[in-house]
């Protein structure tokens, strides 16, 4: 594979230059802002998985900035891999702490994300207009399923996850519309994917934080 191969996949990019996608590139600051906010909210909390999520959230912003500036195959990997890592870490945390599964079962269920996604991506790929966003479409569905199934066990978490799924579904809609609305909106809509995803990922960490701190005695 040619890791230096240039990639032009977004409406805003009209050439190979570093700043050919200024809006797409700069809106990745939203991920860093969300990470900074959540890092502050985790101050004093003994939640290593949540802090790991925040670190990955910051990595998502850096990786996406690289992709929308350098726009090469290696930068695309730097964009995608932190997103996958966040999904897996959050799934493990949800399986262990929302469902209270033993660690080995939580890990096994997390690994199950791979066959789940492999089975559903082609299904979503058959939906007209979804395009490359089909690769992400199984994620809001999975969050929604967790949210619905947790209604009895953890209603606050359930509502939080359903809100997260709704934000991500809206975010995916803007991602899918980027090419379709290019003539009417030359800057595209991909930047809204960044902004809404930053909000959604920060919110998902907040849902986990609230759940883990609920019932703990306040520090004097």
C-alpha positions in Angstrom: 0.0 0.0 0.0 1.2 3.5 -0.9 0.9 5.3 2.5 1.8 8.6 0.9 -1.1 8.4 -1.6 -3.2 11.6 -1.6 -6.9 11.3 -0.7 -9.5 13.7 -1.9 -12.8 12.7 -0.4 -14.5 15.8 0.8 -16.3 18.7 -0.8 -14.1 21.4 0.7 -10.9 20.0 -0.7 -10.1 21.4 -4.2 -6.3 20.7 -4.3 -3.4 18.9 -2.6 -2.4 21.8 -0.3 -2.0 21.6 3.5 -4.7 24.2 4.0 -7.0 23.0 1.2 -9.6 22.1 3.9 -9.4 24.9 6.4 -12.8 24.5 7.9 -12.6 20.7 8.1 -9.1 21.0 9.6 -9.8 23.7 12.2 -13.1 22.3 13.5 -11.1 19.4 14.9 -10.3 21.9 17.7 -13.8 20.8 19.0 -12.4 17.4 19.9 -9.5 19.0 21.9 -12.0 21.4 23.6 -14.2 18.5 24.6 -11.2 16.5 25.9 -10.1 19.5 28.0 -13.6 20.0 29.4 -13.9 16.3 30.3 -10.4 16.1 31.7 -11.4 18.9 34.1 -14.6 17.2 35.0 -12.7 14.1 35.9 -10.5 15.9 38.3 -10.3 14.0 41.6 -12.2 11.0 40.2 -10.4 7.6 40.3 -11.7 6.6 36.8 -8.7 5.4 34.7 -10.9 4.2 31.9 -12.6 7.6 31.6 -9.2 9.3 31.5 -8.1 6.9 28.8 -11.2 7.9 26.8 -10.4 11.5 27.2 -6.8 10.9 26.0 -8.2 9.0 22.9 -10.7 11.9 22.3 -7.8 14.2 22.0 -6.0 11.8 19.7 -9.1 11.7 17.5 -8.8 15.5 17.1 -5.1 15.3 16.2 -5.6 12.4 13.8 -8.5 14.0 12.0 -6.6 17.3 11.7 -3.7 15.4 10.1 -6.1 13.8 7.6 -7.8 17.0 6.6 -4.5 18.8 6.2 -2.0 16.3 4.9 -4.7 14.1 3.3 -2.6 11.0 2.7 -3.3 7.3 3.4 -1.2 7.3 6.5 -3.1 10.3 7.8 -6.4 8.5 7.1 -5.1 5.7 9.3 -4.3 8.3 12.0 -7.8 9.5 11.7 -9.6 6.2 11.8 -7.6 4.2 14.4 -8.3 6.4 17.4 -12.0 6.3 16.6 -11.9 2.5 16.6 -9.9 2.5 19.8 -12.5 4.8 21.5 -15.3 2.5 20.5 -13.6 -0.6 21.9 -12.6 1.1 25.2 -16.1 2.5 25.7 -17.7 -0.9 24.8 -15.5 -2.6 27.4 -16.3 0.0 30.0 -20.0 -0.3 29.2 -19.9 -4.1 29.4 -18.0 -4.1 32.6 -19.5 -1.2 34.5 -23.1 -0.7 33.0 -23.8 -4.5 32.8 -21.4 -5.4 35.6 -20.0 -8.3 33.7 -16.7 -10.0 34.7 -13.7 -8.6 32.9 -13.2 -11.6 30.7 -16.8 -11.6 29.5 -16.7 -7.8 29.1 -13.7 -8.2 26.9 -15.2 -11.1 24.9 -18.3 -9.1 24.2 -16.1 -6.1 23.2 -14.3 -8.2 20.6 -17.7 -9.2 19.3 -17.9 -5.7 17.8 -15.8 -6.8 14.9 -18.1 -9.5 13.5 -21.1 -7.2 14.4 -19.7 -4.4 12.3 -18.6 -6.8 9.5 -22.1 -8.1 9.2 -23.9 -4.7 9.3 -21.6 -2.4 7.2 -22.6 -4.1 3.9 -26.3 -3.7 4.9 -25.9 0.0 5.6 -23.7 0.2 2.5 -26.7 -0.7 0.4 -28.6 2.4 1.5 -28.5 5.0 -1.3 -26.5 8.1 -0.4 -24.9 6.8 2.8 -21.6 6.0 1.0 -18.5 5.7 3.2 -20.5 6.7 6.2 -21.9 3.1 6.2 -18.7 2.2 8.0 -19.8 4.2 11.0 -23.5 3.5 10.9 -23.5 0.3 13.1 -22.2 2.4 16.0 -25.2 4.6 16.7 -27.4 1.5 16.3 -25.3 -0.4 18.9 -25.5 2.6 21.3 -29.2 2.7 20.9 -29.6 -1.0 21.5 -27.5 -0.7 24.7 -29.6 2.3 25.7 -32.9 0.4 25.3 -31.7 -2.7 27.0 -30.4 -0.8 30.0 -33.7 0.9 30.7 -34.5 -1.3 33.7 -31.0 -1.7 35.1 -29.8 1.9 34.7 -32.4 4.3 33.5 -30.2 7.4 33.7 -27.5 5.6 31.6 -30.2 4.5 29.2 -31.4 8.0 28.6 -27.8 9.2 28.2 -26.9 6.6 25.6 -30.1 7.2 23.6 -29.2 10.9 23.5 -25.7 10.0 22.4 -27.1 7.7 19.6 -29.3 10.5 18.4 -26.4 13.0 18.2 -24.3 10.5 16.4 -27.1 9.7 13.9 -27.4 13.4 13.2 -23.7 13.7 12.8 -23.6 10.8 10.4 -26.3 12.5 8.4 -24.2 15.6 7.9 -21.2 13.4 7.0 -23.2 11.6 4.3 -24.6 14.9 2.9 -21.1 16.4 2.3 -20.8 15.4 -1.3 -24.5 15.6 -2.1 -24.7 19.3 -1.1 -21.4 20.3 -2.5 -22.8 22.5 -5.3 -25.1 24.3 -3.0 -22.6 24.6 -0.1 -19.0 24.6 -1.4 -17.6 24.3 2.2 -19.5 21.1 2.6 -21.1 19.7 5.7 -18.3 17.4 6.9 -17.2 20.0 9.5 -20.5 19.4 11.3 -19.5 15.8 11.7 -16.5 17.0 13.6 -18.4 19.4 15.9 -21.3 17.1 16.6 -18.9 14.1 17.2 -16.9 16.1 19.7 -20.1 16.9 21.6 -21.3 13.3 21.4 -18.0 11.8 22.5 -17.7 14.2 25.4 -21.3 13.4 26.3 -20.6 9.7 26.3 -17.7 10.1 28.7 -19.9 12.2 30.9 -22.6 9.5 30.9 -19.9 7.0 32.1 -18.5 9.5 34.7 -22.0 10.2 36.2 -22.7 6.5 36.4 -19.4 5.6 38.0 -19.7 8.4 40.6 -23.4 7.8 41.4 -23.7 6.5 44.9 -20.1 7.2 45.9 -19.7 9.1 49.1 -18.7 12.8 48.6 -15.2 13.7 49.7 -15.0 15.9 52.7 
